[in-house]
Amino acid sequence: MLRTEKAFLTAEWRDLLLLNYEIAPDFLRGFVPRGTELDSFNGKTYVSLVGFRFCKTRYLGRFPIPFHSDFKEINLRFYVRRKVTGEIRRGVVFIAEIVPKLAVAKTARWLYGENYACRRMKVSWIENAQGKTVGYGWEGGSGWCGLKARIEGEPSLPAEGSVQQFITEHYWGYSRQKPSRSLEYRVAHVPWKVWAASHAEFSGNSSDLYGEAIARILSRPPDSAFVAQGSEVSVFRGNTIP
């Protein structure tokens, strides 16, 4: 089906670090937006902690946003699906998103009903003989929290039917605005090349943001981890699910 709608927001998402944890579906039931259902890979439900760089952000694809075109984001998300007249729309739901700019957080809350928080943040990219180490962090109530991964070699497209393909190829976003109402919006980008991580970890106490139950899950080693190269991205206006 040909889509002609105009993107509300365009940007580049770069150097996406994804730590993925298998999680019991019951942990996520209260976050699932109306009209969607939990998505799974080989019978396993995942939550992902994702750090990346927002670059060259533009409104309506044309107008740069002064002092807010480039920034970092870390989000905690899980995966859902929705059936629409024979089409299966695979999407993500954000439990919480962190940015270092208050105006970005307020705008995202207003437009998409997302749970954005404003925190001090940092990013690192270190290269040495052992490879590259990518890291993102934010300052929480109990000190700094961070995620990092070590990668080597050149990126490649995920293998067909792999968990990397499952996680990166969700092209819709869903927001639970009220118990009886959900928002759906489309996110368009090319398939991303990825590096498999040889070592990845999360550090710090994230309970002030995510709660004790999810913080305990993040404290253990991730079940999979990789870094995606990223690309240009278009985010379209949201519509209420009927």
MDAnalysis code that builds the backbone (N, CA, C; Angstrom):
import MDAnalysis as mda
import numpy as np

u = mda.Universe.empty(726, n_residues=242, atom_resindex=np.repeat(np.arange(242), 3), trajectory=True)
u.add_TopologyAttr("name", ["N", "CA", "C"] * 242)
u.add_TopologyAttr("resid", np.arange(1, 243))
u.add_TopologyAttr("resname", ["MET", "LEU", "ARG", "THR", "GLU", "LYS", "ALA", "PHE", "LEU", "THR", "ALA", "GLU", "TRP", "ARG", "ASP", "LEU", "LEU", "LEU", "LEU", "ASN", "TYR", "GLU", "ILE", "ALA", "PRO", "ASP", "PHE", "LEU", "ARG", "GLY", "PHE", "VAL", "PRO", "ARG", "GLY", "THR", "GLU", "LEU", "ASP", "SER", "PHE", "ASN", "GLY", "LYS", "THR", "TYR", "VAL", "SER", "LEU", "VAL", "GLY", "PHE", "ARG", "PHE", "CYS", "LYS", "THR", "ARG", "TYR", "LEU", "GLY", "ARG", "PHE", "PRO", "ILE", "PRO", "PHE", "HIS", "SER", "ASP", "PHE", "LYS", "GLU", "ILE", "ASN", "LEU", "ARG", "PHE", "TYR", "VAL", "ARG", "ARG", "LYS", "VAL", "THR", "GLY", "GLU", "ILE", "ARG", "ARG", "GLY", "VAL", "VAL", "PHE", "ILE", "ALA", "GLU", "ILE", "VAL", "PRO", "LYS", "LEU", "ALA", "VAL", "ALA", "LYS", "THR", "ALA", "ARG", "TRP", "LEU", "TYR", "GLY", "GLU", "ASN", "TYR", "ALA", "CYS", "ARG", "ARG", "MET", "LYS", "VAL", "SER", "TRP", "ILE", "GLU", "ASN", "ALA", "GLN", "GLY", "LYS", "THR", "VAL", "GLY", "TYR", "GLY", "TRP", "GLU", "GLY", "GLY", "SER", "GLY", "TRP", "CYS", "GLY", "LEU", "LYS", "ALA", "ARG", "ILE", "GLU", "GLY", "GLU", "PRO", "SER", "LEU", "PRO", "ALA", "GLU", "GLY", "SER", "VAL", "GLN", "GLN", "PHE", "ILE", "THR", "GLU", "HIS", "TYR", "TRP", "GLY", "TYR", "SER", "ARG", "GLN", "LYS", "PRO", "SER", "ARG", "SER", "LEU", "GLU", "TYR", "ARG", "VAL", "ALA", "HIS", "VAL", "PRO", "TRP", "LYS", "VAL", "TRP", "ALA", "ALA", "SER", "HIS", "ALA", "GLU", "PHE", "SER", "GLY", "ASN", "SER", "SER", "ASP", "LEU", "TYR", "GLY", "GLU", "ALA", "ILE", "ALA", "ARG", "ILE", "LEU", "SER", "ARG", "PRO", "PRO", "ASP", "SER", "ALA", "PHE", "VAL", "ALA", "GLN", "GLY", "SER", "GLU", "VAL", "SER", "VAL", "PHE", "ARG", "GLY", "ASN", "THR", "ILE", "PRO"])
u.atoms.positions = np.array([
    [0.849, -1.189, 0.000],
    [0.000, 0.000, 0.000],
    [0.887, 1.243, 0.000],
    [0.631, 2.178, -0.906],
    [1.411, 3.388, -1.026],
    [1.050, 4.354, 0.093],
    [2.052, 4.848, 0.807],
    [1.830, 5.801, 1.884],
    [2.371, 7.160, 1.451],
    [1.565, 8.198, 1.546],
    [1.964, 9.520, 1.086],
    [1.990, 10.543, 2.212],
    [1.743, 10.137, 3.457],
    [1.723, 11.110, 4.539],
    [3.109, 11.703, 4.755],
    [3.117, 12.933, 5.233],
    [4.366, 13.652, 5.428],
    [4.891, 13.429, 6.839],
    [6.188, 13.242, 6.941],
    [6.797, 13.005, 8.248],
    [6.673, 14.240, 9.125],
    [6.328, 14.002, 10.390],
    [6.254, 15.097, 11.351],
    [7.653, 15.487, 11.826],
    [8.515, 14.461, 11.982],
    [9.859, 14.684, 12.498],
    [10.823, 13.802, 11.720],
    [11.951, 14.368, 11.299],
    [13.012, 13.581, 10.692],
    [14.293, 13.785, 11.490],
    [15.134, 12.763, 11.489],
    [16.388, 12.836, 12.237],
    [17.282, 11.695, 11.788],
    [18.457, 11.633, 12.362],
    [19.310, 10.456, 12.244],
    [19.437, 9.830, 13.625],
    [19.245, 8.511, 13.691],
    [19.520, 7.762, 14.913],
    [20.819, 7.016, 14.683],
    [21.820, 7.266, 15.515],
    [23.139, 6.697, 15.289],
    [23.665, 5.962, 16.520],
    [24.485, 4.930, 16.256],
    [25.216, 4.194, 17.298],
    [24.273, 3.700, 18.397],
    [23.283, 2.922, 17.999],
    [22.289, 2.422, 18.944],
    [22.836, 1.208, 19.687],
    [22.985, 1.333, 20.990],
    [23.419, 0.233, 21.847],
    [22.185, -0.394, 22.483],
    [21.973, -1.691, 22.249],
    [20.771, -2.376, 22.731],
    [21.150, -3.545, 23.629],
    [20.748, -3.467, 24.895],
    [20.865, -4.580, 25.836],
    [19.479, -5.200, 25.974],
    [19.356, -6.481, 25.697],
    [18.050, -7.136, 25.616],
    [17.927, -8.230, 26.671],
    [16.821, -8.176, 27.403],
    [16.612, -9.084, 28.527],
    [15.296, -9.848, 28.337],
    [15.375, -11.153, 28.486],
    [14.137, -11.929, 28.499],
    [13.376, -11.605, 29.786],
    [12.068, -11.432, 29.672],
    [11.255, -11.009, 30.808],
    [9.930, -11.751, 30.788],
    [9.412, -12.056, 31.953],
    [8.110, -12.729, 32.025],
    [7.026, -11.766, 31.540],
    [6.093, -12.234, 30.711],
    [5.044, -11.349, 30.186],
    [4.266, -10.612, 31.274],
    [4.094, -11.234, 32.444],
    [3.314, -10.598, 33.505],
    [3.921, -9.266, 33.960],
    [5.236, -9.107, 33.818],
    [5.866, -7.844, 34.193],
    [5.377, -6.688, 33.323],
    [4.923, -7.002, 32.099],
    [4.622, -5.965, 31.122],
    [3.140, -5.745, 30.877],
    [2.288, -6.601, 31.403],
    [0.855, -6.526, 31.077],
    [0.269, -5.147, 31.348],
    [0.668, -4.509, 32.435],
    [0.099, -3.216, 32.777],
    [0.543, -2.087, 31.877],
    [1.584, -2.318, 31.040],
    [2.069, -1.289, 30.130],
    [1.523, -1.451, 28.709],
    [0.872, -2.571, 28.409],
    [0.455, -2.871, 27.035],
    [-0.685, -1.945, 26.615],
    [-0.523, -1.171, 25.539],
    [-1.589, -0.266, 25.100],
    [-2.806, -1.032, 24.575],
    [-3.967, -0.458, 24.778],
    [-5.200, -1.043, 24.286],
    [-5.124, -1.203, 22.762],
    [-5.576, -2.343, 22.261],
    [-5.552, -2.609, 20.826],
    [-4.309, -3.336, 20.356],
    [-3.340, -3.556, 21.253],
    [-2.127, -4.288, 20.893],
    [-1.979, -5.507, 21.787],
    [-1.033, -6.378, 21.417],
    [-0.717, -7.539, 22.233],
    [0.798, -7.694, 22.270],
    [1.295, -8.349, 23.299],
    [2.738, -8.552, 23.409],
    [3.266, -9.346, 22.222],
    [4.400, -8.916, 21.703],
    [5.088, -9.638, 20.638],
    [6.208, -10.457, 21.271],
    [6.575, -11.548, 20.631],
    [7.609, -12.419, 21.198],
    [8.467, -12.999, 20.085],
    [9.646, -13.464, 20.456],
    [10.576, -14.103, 19.528],
    [10.866, -15.509, 20.034],
    [10.476, -16.513, 19.250],
    [10.632, -17.918, 19.648],
    [10.049, -18.174, 21.031],
    [8.885, -17.536, 21.286],
    [8.193, -17.740, 22.555],
    [8.755, -16.936, 23.717],
    [9.728, -16.080, 23.464],
    [10.348, -15.298, 24.527],
    [9.973, -13.815, 24.385],
    [9.631, -13.197, 25.505],
    [9.291, -11.779, 25.550],
    [10.518, -11.003, 26.023],
    [10.792, -9.873, 25.346],
    [12.001, -9.121, 25.654],
    [11.681, -7.677, 26.052],
    [12.538, -7.144, 26.902],
    [12.601, -5.718, 27.175],
    [14.016, -5.281, 26.799],
    [14.146, -4.083, 26.214],
    [15.450, -3.609, 25.741],
    [15.779, -2.257, 26.359],
    [17.006, -2.120, 26.812],
    [17.537, -0.837, 27.248],
    [18.401, -0.324, 26.105],
    [18.051, 0.852, 25.590],
    [18.644, 1.339, 24.339],
    [19.216, 2.736, 24.536],
    [20.486, 2.912, 24.182],
    [21.106, 4.227, 24.158],
    [21.485, 4.580, 22.729],
    [21.281, 5.833, 22.331],
    [21.635, 6.233, 20.963],
    [21.752, 7.749, 20.874],
    [22.216, 8.207, 19.699],
    [22.367, 9.632, 19.446],
    [21.297, 10.105, 18.458],
    [20.576, 11.146, 18.823],
    [19.642, 11.850, 17.944],
    [20.448, 12.934, 17.228],
    [20.473, 12.919, 15.889],
    [21.266, 13.898, 15.145],
    [20.423, 14.540, 14.038],
    [20.706, 15.791, 13.742],
    [20.093, 16.521, 12.622],
    [18.566, 16.468, 12.677],
    [18.020, 16.692, 13.841],
    [16.573, 16.629, 14.023],
    [15.906, 17.818, 13.343],
    [14.842, 17.522, 12.569],
    [14.138, 18.578, 11.839],
    [12.633, 18.393, 11.956],
    [11.938, 19.500, 12.071],
    [10.476, 19.524, 12.116],
    [9.944, 19.559, 10.694],
    [9.013, 18.667, 10.365],
    [8.431, 18.530, 9.023],
    [9.487, 18.280, 7.948],
    [10.632, 17.729, 8.369],
    [11.680, 17.395, 7.423],
    [12.462, 18.573, 6.888],
    [12.137, 19.795, 7.345],
    [12.750, 20.989, 6.767],
    [13.364, 21.922, 7.794],
    [12.732, 22.056, 8.944],
    [13.107, 23.121, 9.860],
    [13.925, 22.579, 11.030],
    [15.194, 22.949, 11.121],
    [15.987, 22.516, 12.285],
    [15.449, 23.155, 13.558],
    [15.605, 22.426, 14.654],
    [15.118, 22.903, 15.947],
    [16.291, 23.535, 16.686],
    [16.291, 24.868, 16.874],
    [17.451, 25.548, 17.466],
    [17.858, 24.943, 18.814],
    [19.147, 24.623, 18.940],
    [19.763, 24.108, 20.168],
    [19.230, 22.722, 20.574],
    [18.393, 22.111, 19.741],
    [17.822, 20.812, 20.076],
    [17.899, 19.827, 18.899],
    [18.827, 20.049, 17.981],
    [18.942, 19.171, 16.815],
    [19.748, 17.912, 17.120],
    [20.659, 17.999, 18.085],
    [21.532, 16.874, 18.404],
    [21.517, 16.649, 19.911],
    [21.188, 15.426, 20.315],
    [21.169, 15.089, 21.733],
    [21.193, 13.576, 21.894],
    [21.340, 13.129, 23.116],
    [21.373, 11.703, 23.440],
    [20.011, 11.263, 23.980],
    [19.735, 9.973, 23.851],
    [18.529, 9.408, 24.468],
    [18.829, 7.998, 24.953],
    [18.248, 7.638, 26.072],
    [18.252, 6.251, 26.559],
    [16.805, 5.899, 26.852],
    [16.351, 4.771, 26.323],
    [14.976, 4.362, 26.592],
    [14.895, 2.890, 26.972],
    [13.863, 2.583, 27.717],
    [13.537, 1.203, 28.081],
    [12.242, 0.860, 27.353],
    [12.272, -0.185, 26.550],
    [11.131, -0.472, 25.683],
    [10.865, -1.975, 25.616],
    [9.651, -2.305, 25.176],
    [9.311, -3.694, 24.871],
    [8.522, -3.724, 23.570],
    [8.071, -4.915, 23.160],
    [7.607, -5.111, 21.792],
    [6.176, -5.646, 21.752],
    [5.380, -5.038, 20.860],
    [3.981, -5.416, 20.709],
    [3.661, -5.587, 19.226],
    [2.450, -6.060, 18.974],
    [1.973, -6.194, 17.599],
    [0.495, -5.868, 17.560],
    [0.036, -5.446, 16.379],
    [-1.365, -5.115, 16.189],
    [-1.784, -5.549, 14.793],
    [-2.927, -6.200, 14.686],
    [-3.447, -6.651, 13.400],
    [-4.431, -5.629, 12.858],
    [-4.194, -5.193, 11.614],
    [-5.055, -4.202, 10.954],
    [-5.378, -4.697, 9.557],
    [-6.613, -5.177, 9.355],
    [-7.100, -5.667, 8.052],
    [-6.066, -6.549, 7.348],
    [-5.599, -7.551, 8.058],
    [-4.663, -8.510, 7.488],
    [-3.204, -8.138, 7.612],
    [-2.900, -6.896, 7.950],
    [-1.522, -6.449, 8.137],
    [-1.132, -6.599, 9.604],
    [0.061, -7.125, 9.852],
    [0.583, -7.194, 11.207],
    [1.582, -6.060, 11.404],
    [1.249, -5.147, 12.304],
    [2.111, -4.016, 12.604],
    [2.894, -4.311, 13.874],
    [4.197, -4.441, 13.725],
    [5.059, -4.692, 14.874],
    [5.606, -3.366, 15.380],
    [5.481, -3.156, 16.692],
    [5.876, -1.871, 17.227],
    [6.527, -1.963, 18.586],
    [6.925, -0.805, 19.096],
    [7.564, -0.717, 20.401],
    [6.706, 0.123, 21.335],
    [6.831, -0.157, 22.616],
    [6.197, 0.630, 23.669],
    [7.299, 1.043, 24.635],
    [7.346, 2.317, 24.979],
    [8.390, 2.823, 25.858],
    [7.892, 2.880, 27.294],
    [8.632, 2.253, 28.178],
    [8.326, 2.342, 29.606],
    [8.807, 3.677, 30.151],
    [9.979, 4.107, 29.738],
    [10.515, 5.418, 30.125],
    [11.606, 5.800, 29.139],
    [11.742, 7.106, 28.899],
    [12.767, 7.625, 28.005],
    [13.493, 8.779, 28.696],
    [14.804, 8.815, 28.518],
    [15.635, 9.815, 29.172],
    [16.321, 10.663, 28.116],
    [16.259, 11.969, 28.263],
    [16.972, 12.917, 27.406],
    [17.586, 13.997, 28.302],
    [18.612, 14.701, 27.812],
    [19.235, 15.742, 28.640],
    [18.623, 17.119, 28.466],
    [17.601, 17.245, 27.617],
    [17.013, 18.555, 27.327],
    [15.551, 18.582, 27.765],
    [15.206, 19.520, 28.626],
    [13.867, 19.592, 29.194],
    [12.812, 19.868, 28.119],
    [13.128, 20.720, 27.139],
    [12.149, 21.053, 26.101],
    [11.787, 19.823, 25.279],
    [12.763, 18.953, 25.011],
    [12.486, 17.717, 24.262],
    [11.561, 16.820, 25.071],
    [11.828, 16.681, 26.349],
    [10.993, 15.835, 27.210],
    [9.557, 16.346, 27.257],
    [9.381, 17.656, 27.437],
    [8.036, 18.215, 27.526],
    [7.279, 18.073, 26.213],
    [7.953, 18.300, 25.084],
    [7.298, 18.191, 23.776],
    [6.857, 16.768, 23.497],
    [7.699, 15.791, 23.810],
    [7.352, 14.391, 23.564],
    [6.197, 13.942, 24.448],
    [6.157, 14.415, 25.697],
    [5.028, 14.086, 26.569],
    [3.725, 14.637, 25.989],
    [3.784, 15.859, 25.480],
    [2.585, 16.516, 24.959],
    [2.107, 15.880, 23.655],
    [3.030, 15.601, 22.718],
    [2.632, 15.114, 21.403],
    [2.262, 13.639, 21.407],
    [3.039, 12.806, 22.114],
    [2.865, 11.366, 22.017],
    [2.497, 10.700, 23.342],
    [2.406, 11.479, 24.407],
    [2.042, 10.895, 25.686],
    [3.101, 9.980, 26.254],
    [4.358, 10.157, 25.839],
    [5.433, 9.278, 26.283],
    [5.966, 9.724, 27.647],
    [6.506, 8.751, 28.386],
    [7.023, 9.000, 29.736],
    [8.486, 9.432, 29.650],
    [8.708, 10.706, 29.343],
    [10.061, 11.242, 29.210],
    [10.539, 11.847, 30.522],
    [11.821, 11.636, 30.808],
    [12.471, 12.250, 31.966],
    [13.697, 13.008, 31.480],
    [14.019, 14.090, 32.162],
    [15.200, 14.881, 31.825],
    [16.290, 14.615, 32.861],
    [17.443, 14.151, 32.411],
    [18.571, 13.840, 33.292],
    [19.881, 14.292, 32.648],
    [20.893, 14.500, 33.461],
    [22.243, 14.673, 32.922],
    [22.670, 13.362, 32.282],
    [23.343, 13.462, 31.118],
    [23.706, 12.251, 30.378],
    [25.127, 12.356, 29.847],
    [25.658, 11.207, 29.456],
    [26.986, 11.173, 28.835],
    [27.043, 10.030, 27.836],
    [27.963, 10.139, 26.880],
    [28.162, 9.104, 25.865],
    [29.658, 8.949, 25.634],
    [30.087, 7.726, 25.310],
    [31.509, 7.491, 25.045],
    [31.679, 6.501, 23.905],
    [32.750, 6.689, 23.156],
    [33.111, 5.781, 22.068],
    [34.622, 5.651, 22.115],
    [35.123, 4.512, 22.588],
    [36.551, 4.313, 22.804],
    [37.052, 3.211, 21.871],
    [38.139, 3.490, 21.134],
    [38.736, 2.506, 20.236],
    [40.142, 2.175, 20.720],
    [40.447, 0.859, 20.744],
    [41.792, 0.405, 21.089],
    [42.055, -0.917, 20.379],
    [43.135, -1.598, 20.762],
    [43.519, -2.841, 20.088],
    [42.476, -3.944, 20.272],
    [41.702, -3.893, 21.332],
    [40.689, -4.916, 21.602],
    [39.371, -4.655, 20.856],
    [39.250, -3.500, 20.199],
    [38.024, -3.185, 19.474],
    [37.476, -1.832, 19.900],
    [36.159, -1.698, 19.844],
    [35.493, -0.448, 20.206],
    [34.556, -0.691, 21.380],
    [34.483, 0.267, 22.281],
    [33.551, 0.198, 23.405],
    [32.609, 1.395, 23.331],
    [31.320, 1.091, 23.264],
    [30.284, 2.117, 23.176],
    [29.591, 2.203, 24.529],
    [29.349, 3.417, 25.024],
    [28.709, 3.558, 26.323],
    [27.777, 4.761, 26.395],
    [26.702, 4.615, 27.159],
    [25.760, 5.707, 27.441],
    [25.462, 5.686, 28.935],
    [25.183, 6.858, 29.498],
    [24.883, 6.905, 30.919],
    [23.983, 8.067, 31.273],
    [23.342, 7.957, 32.440],
    [22.536, 9.055, 32.973],
    [22.718, 9.131, 34.482],
    [22.501, 10.320, 35.030],
    [22.628, 10.531, 36.461],
    [21.270, 10.315, 37.124],
    [21.189, 9.322, 38.015],
    [19.961, 9.008, 38.715],
    [19.998, 9.457, 40.160],
    [18.983, 9.050, 40.918],
    [18.895, 9.453, 42.306],
    [19.976, 8.848, 43.181],
    [20.556, 7.718, 42.743],
    [21.591, 7.043, 43.535],
    [22.944, 7.067, 42.834],
    [23.153, 8.045, 41.974],
    [24.416, 8.125, 41.246],
    [24.218, 7.817, 39.772],
    [25.322, 7.567, 39.081],
    [25.270, 7.352, 37.640],
    [24.887, 5.916, 37.310],
    [24.059, 5.774, 36.272],
    [23.735, 4.479, 35.674],
    [24.303, 4.462, 34.259],
    [24.698, 3.283, 33.789],
    [25.287, 3.239, 32.455],
    [25.157, 1.890, 31.790],
    [25.182, 1.902, 30.474],
    [25.212, 0.679, 29.684],
    [26.367, 0.788, 28.705],
    [27.051, -0.330, 28.472],
    [28.176, -0.315, 27.552],
    [28.334, -1.676, 26.900],
    [29.021, -1.689, 25.759],
    [29.257, -2.940, 25.037],
    [30.538, -2.812, 24.222],
    [31.233, -3.921, 24.066],
    [32.447, -3.957, 23.244],
    [32.131, -4.644, 21.915],
    [32.575, -4.047, 20.825],
    [32.303, -4.583, 19.491],
    [33.604, -4.644, 18.695],
    [33.601, -5.471, 17.644],
    [34.777, -5.624, 16.792],
    [34.339, -5.751, 15.339],
    [35.269, -5.439, 14.419],
    [35.032, -5.681, 13.004],
    [34.064, -4.695, 12.373],
    [33.440, -5.140, 11.284],
    [32.524, -4.314, 10.523],
    [31.078, -4.760, 10.752],
    [30.124, -3.826, 10.673],
    [28.721, -4.208, 10.870],
    [28.155, -4.922, 9.643],
    [27.110, -5.700, 9.859],
    [26.437, -6.398, 8.766],
    [24.946, -6.488, 9.079],
    [24.145, -6.736, 8.063],
    [22.712, -6.878, 8.279],
    [22.436, -8.114, 9.134],
    [21.483, -8.057, 10.034],
    [21.179, -9.218, 10.878],
    [20.761, -10.421, 10.041],
    [21.081, -11.594, 10.530],
    [20.676, -12.816, 9.842],
    [19.158, -12.932, 9.822],
    [18.636, -13.485, 8.754],
    [17.197, -13.682, 8.641],
    [16.702, -14.579, 9.768],
    [15.660, -14.124, 10.467],
    [15.100, -14.899, 11.565],
    [15.871, -14.812, 12.862],
    [16.803, -13.844, 12.979],
    [17.607, -13.716, 14.191],
    [16.922, -12.787, 15.182],
    [17.367, -12.851, 16.438],
    [16.806, -11.957, 17.449],
    [17.170, -10.506, 17.149],
    [18.332, -10.264, 16.529],
    [18.700, -8.896, 16.150],
    [17.722, -8.337, 15.125],
    [17.324, -9.164, 14.161],
    [16.352, -8.710, 13.174],
    [14.998, -8.442, 13.821],
    [14.580, -9.326, 14.713],
    [13.307, -9.144, 15.401],
    [13.273, -7.816, 16.154],
    [14.332, -7.515, 16.872],
    [14.339, -6.326, 17.725],
    [14.439, -5.037, 16.910],
    [15.230, -5.023, 15.850],
    [15.424, -3.782, 15.099],
    [14.308, -3.503, 14.103],
    [13.583, -4.511, 13.666],
    [12.587, -4.281, 12.613],
    [11.172, -4.211, 13.194],
    [10.971, -3.252, 14.068],
    [9.647, -2.866, 14.561],
    [9.439, -1.409, 14.146],
    [8.479, -1.193, 13.251],
    [8.356, 0.101, 12.590],
    [7.132, 0.910, 13.023],
    [6.615, 0.617, 14.198],
    [5.495, 1.371, 14.747],
    [5.778, 1.689, 16.206],
    [5.194, 2.782, 16.678],
    [5.264, 3.124, 18.085],
    [3.864, 3.185, 18.665],
    [3.723, 2.734, 19.925],
    [2.421, 2.740, 20.592],
    [2.578, 3.363, 21.968],
    [1.581, 4.163, 22.325],
    [1.593, 4.843, 23.618],
    [0.259, 4.620, 24.307],
    [0.306, 4.211, 25.574],
    [-0.903, 3.987, 26.374],
    [-1.254, 5.296, 27.060],
    [-2.100, 6.100, 26.413],
    [-2.429, 7.414, 26.945],
    [-3.419, 7.345, 28.091],
    [-4.424, 6.478, 27.968],
    [-5.410, 6.243, 29.015],
    [-5.735, 4.762, 28.993],
    [-6.347, 4.209, 30.050],
    [-6.718, 2.788, 30.006],
    [-7.589, 2.432, 28.809],
    [-8.369, 3.400, 28.317],
    [-9.285, 3.109, 27.211],
    [-8.820, 3.685, 25.876],
    [-7.626, 4.305, 25.833],
    [-7.190, 4.943, 24.595],
    [-5.697, 4.761, 24.375],
    [-5.319, 4.477, 23.113],
    [-3.918, 4.306, 22.757],
    [-3.602, 5.129, 21.519],
    [-2.340, 5.492, 21.383],
    [-1.870, 6.240, 20.226],
    [-0.948, 5.346, 19.406],
    [-1.078, 5.422, 18.086],
    [-0.245, 4.654, 17.164],
    [0.443, 5.618, 16.200],
    [1.742, 5.444, 15.979],
    [2.452, 6.263, 15.004],
    [3.507, 5.412, 14.296],
    [3.802, 5.791, 13.069],
    [4.728, 5.020, 12.239],
    [6.126, 5.613, 12.295],
    [7.124, 4.731, 12.280],
    [8.525, 5.125, 12.259],
    [9.181, 4.415, 11.072],
    [9.762, 5.170, 10.154],
    [10.313, 4.589, 8.926],
    [11.832, 4.731, 8.899],
    [12.504, 3.634, 8.583],
    [13.951, 3.661, 8.352],
    [14.357, 2.396, 7.611],
    [15.532, 2.416, 6.994],
    [16.052, 1.243, 6.305],
    [16.500, 0.215, 7.352],
    [16.608, -1.069, 6.983],
    [17.165, -2.051, 7.926],
    [18.584, -1.653, 8.334],
    [18.879, -1.845, 9.623],
    [20.167, -1.408, 10.154],
    [21.197, -2.534, 10.150],
    [22.432, -2.163, 9.837],
    [23.545, -3.074, 10.040],
    [23.919, -3.074, 11.529],
    [24.420, -4.210, 12.021],
    [24.701, -4.329, 13.451],
    [26.062, -4.984, 13.689],
    [26.606, -4.683, 14.873],
    [27.768, -5.395, 15.410],
    [27.291, -6.259, 16.568],
    [27.672, -7.507, 16.625],
    [27.417, -8.317, 17.812],
    [28.368, -7.877, 18.912],
    [27.895, -7.852, 20.141],
    [28.723, -7.422, 21.271],
    [29.434, -8.620, 21.888],
    [30.737, -8.493, 22.097],
    [31.490, -9.562, 22.759],
    [31.375, -9.453, 24.273],
    [31.068, -8.270, 24.759],
    [30.841, -8.073, 26.189],
    [29.906, -6.894, 26.347],
    [28.912, -7.025, 27.211],
    [27.957, -5.930, 27.446],
    [27.469, -5.996, 28.874],
    [27.152, -4.830, 29.444],
    [26.680, -4.807, 30.820],
    [25.958, -3.500, 31.128],
    [25.149, -3.548, 32.179],
    [24.529, -2.356, 32.739],
    [25.028, -2.216, 34.167],
    [25.241, -0.977, 34.600],
    [25.694, -0.732, 35.966],
    [24.881, 0.398, 36.586],
    [24.717, 0.354, 37.900],
    [23.990, 1.395, 38.609],
    [22.644, 0.924, 39.111],
    [22.006, 1.772, 39.921],
    [20.703, 1.482, 40.504],
    [19.638, 2.288, 39.756],
    [18.811, 1.607, 38.970],
    [17.807, 2.274, 38.131],
    [16.408, 2.224, 38.732],
    [16.285, 1.834, 39.991],
    [14.963, 1.620, 40.584],
    [14.154, 2.910, 40.699],
    [14.819, 4.070, 40.834],
    [14.071, 5.318, 40.943],
    [13.315, 5.642, 39.661],
    [13.759, 5.093, 38.537],
    [13.126, 5.358, 37.252],
    [12.218, 4.214, 36.808],
    [12.639, 2.979, 37.037],
    [11.932, 1.817, 36.491],
    [11.220, 0.972, 37.545],
    [11.509, 1.196, 38.816],
    [10.949, 0.360, 39.862],
    [11.872, -0.800, 40.199],
    [11.651, -1.387, 41.376],
    [12.552, -2.429, 41.875],
    [12.552, -3.682, 41.007],
    [11.387, -4.108, 40.515],
    [11.295, -5.369, 39.769],
    [12.111, -5.317, 38.483],
    [11.936, -4.259, 37.694],
    [12.677, -4.154, 36.437],
    [14.147, -3.847, 36.715],
    [14.444, -3.091, 37.763],
    [15.839, -2.814, 38.108],
    [16.600, -4.102, 38.396],
    [15.941, -5.066, 39.036],
    [16.600, -6.359, 39.299],
    [16.892, -7.088, 37.999],
    [16.007, -6.994, 37.026],
    [16.241, -7.647, 35.733],
    [17.440, -7.022, 35.024],
    [17.529, -5.695, 35.055],
    [18.635, -5.014, 34.395],
    [19.973, -5.272, 35.081],
    [19.957, -5.672, 36.335],
    [21.203, -5.897, 37.075],
    [21.898, -7.193, 36.666],
    [21.197, -8.090, 35.973],
    [21.839, -9.326, 35.523],
    [22.371, -9.143, 34.095],
    [23.265, -10.031, 33.638],
    [23.793, -9.897, 32.274],
    [22.670, -9.973, 31.244],
    [22.741, -9.171, 30.176],
    [21.693, -9.226, 29.153],
    [21.714, -10.561, 28.422],
    [20.550, -10.970, 27.926],
    [20.459, -12.222, 27.168],
    [20.985, -12.062, 25.751],
    [20.964, -10.853, 25.231],
    [21.622, -10.548, 23.959],
    [21.977, -9.074, 23.966],
    [22.978, -8.714, 23.181],
    [23.399, -7.321, 23.105],
    [24.071, -7.086, 21.764],
    [23.823, -5.927, 21.205],
    [24.464, -5.562, 19.944],
    [24.402, -4.054, 19.767],
    [25.158, -3.562, 18.805],
    [25.146, -2.142, 18.458],
    [24.695, -2.022, 17.012],
    [23.704, -1.175, 16.759],
    [23.207, -0.923, 15.408],
    [23.800, 0.373, 14.878],
    [24.157, 0.349, 13.616],
    [24.777, 1.515, 12.998],
    [23.813, 2.689, 12.933],
    [22.525, 2.427, 12.687],
    [21.532, 3.474, 12.593],
    [21.399, 4.047, 11.202],
    [20.536, 5.053, 11.047],
    [20.244, 5.624, 9.738],
    [19.392, 6.871, 9.913],
    [18.986, 7.445, 8.779],
    [17.967, 8.480, 8.798],
    [16.635, 7.852, 9.196],
    [15.822, 8.599, 9.936],
    [14.553, 8.093, 10.462],
    [13.477, 9.152, 10.257],
    [12.272, 8.706, 9.920],
    [11.118, 9.590, 9.825],
    [10.055, 9.130, 10.818],
    [9.549, 10.059, 11.615],
    [8.492, 9.767, 12.584],
    [7.235, 10.519, 12.141],
    [6.116, 9.798, 12.038],
    [4.903, 10.376, 11.521],
    [3.930, 10.705, 12.650],
    [2.973, 11.547, 12.353],
    [1.981, 11.947, 13.361],
    [1.203, 10.748, 13.870],
    [0.813, 10.818, 15.126],
    [0.093, 9.712, 15.721],
    [-1.410, 9.788, 15.484],
    [-2.037, 8.623, 15.553],
    [-3.493, 8.510, 15.438],
    [-4.019, 7.659, 16.592],
    [-5.179, 8.024, 17.095],
    [-5.807, 7.239, 18.155],
    [-6.310, 5.926, 17.585],
    [-6.037, 4.822, 18.278],
    [-6.538, 3.521, 17.853],
    [-8.028, 3.469, 18.135],
    [-8.849, 3.181, 17.116],
    [-10.308, 3.151, 17.357],
    [-10.705, 1.981, 18.213],
])
